[in-house]
Amino acid sequence: MVLGLDWLTAFIKISFQIVFAIVTAIPFYFAWNAVASTYFKFLPEVWWKVPFWDIVAILLCAKFVGEIINNLTPKIISISQDNTNNSGK
């Protein structure tokens, strides 16, 4: 079998990230386009009406870059817990 479990889990993870970006972009799209032309007049006019798929792409890029940064930074604190209780015997 060419495609193993690793490929399947990676495909599912990426699919969920794409769906989450699309769903998250819906309220952000309407909120940004309703508010930007009123409250962000200091921005260039191109940014007042951002297309929906551009917002989805920005959210996807932010997610992937955030994961890369998270994987590259060292872990400062590591917490583990052991739930074995031998005193009840």
C-alpha positions in Angstrom: 0.0 0.0 0.0 1.5 3.3 -1.1 -0.5 5.6 1.1 -0.1 4.7 4.8 -1.6 6.0 8.0 0.8 8.9 8.1 -0.5 10.2 4.8 -4.1 9.8 5.8 -3.7 11.6 9.1 -1.8 14.4 7.4 -4.5 14.7 4.8 -7.2 14.8 7.5 -5.3 17.5 9.5 -4.8 19.7 6.4 -8.4 19.3 5.4 -9.6 20.3 8.8 -7.3 23.3 8.8 -8.7 24.4 5.4 -12.3 24.0 6.6 -11.6 25.8 9.8 -10.0 28.7 7.9 -13.0 29.0 5.6 -15.5 28.9 8.5 -13.4 31.4 10.5 -13.1 33.8 7.5 -16.8 34.2 7.1 -17.5 36.5 10.2 -14.1 38.1 9.8 -14.9 39.0 6.2 -18.2 40.7 7.0 -16.8 42.4 10.1 -13.7 43.7 8.4 -15.5 45.0 5.3 -18.2 46.7 7.4 -15.8 48.5 9.7 -12.6 49.1 7.7 -13.8 51.9 5.5 -15.1 53.8 8.6 -12.4 53.3 11.3 -9.3 52.5 9.3 -9.1 55.5 6.9 -5.3 55.6 7.5 -4.9 52.3 5.6 -4.7 52.3 1.8 -8.1 52.1 0.0 -7.2 48.6 -1.3 -7.4 47.3 2.3 -10.9 48.6 2.9 -12.6 45.8 1.0 -10.6 42.6 1.2 -11.9 39.7 -0.9 -13.1 36.6 1.0 -10.6 34.1 -0.5 -7.7 36.5 0.4 -8.8 36.3 4.0 -8.9 32.5 3.9 -5.4 32.5 2.4 -4.1 34.8 5.1 -5.6 32.6 7.8 -4.1 29.5 6.3 -0.7 31.1 6.0 -0.8 32.3 9.6 -1.7 28.8 10.8 1.1 27.1 8.9 3.7 29.8 9.9 2.6 29.5 13.5 3.0 25.7 13.4 6.5 26.1 12.0 7.5 28.6 14.6 6.0 26.4 17.3 8.1 23.4 16.1 11.3 25.5 15.9 11.1 27.1 19.3 12.4 25.0 22.3 10.1 23.9 25.0 10.9 25.7 28.2 8.6 23.7 30.5 7.6 20.1 30.3 4.9 18.8 32.5 4.0 15.1 32.9 1.6 13.2 35.1 1.6 9.6 36.3 -1.7 8.3 37.5 -0.6 5.1 39.0 -1.9 4.6 42.5 -0.4 1.6 44.3 -1.5 2.6 47.8 -5.0 1.3 47.4 -4.0 -2.4 47.3 
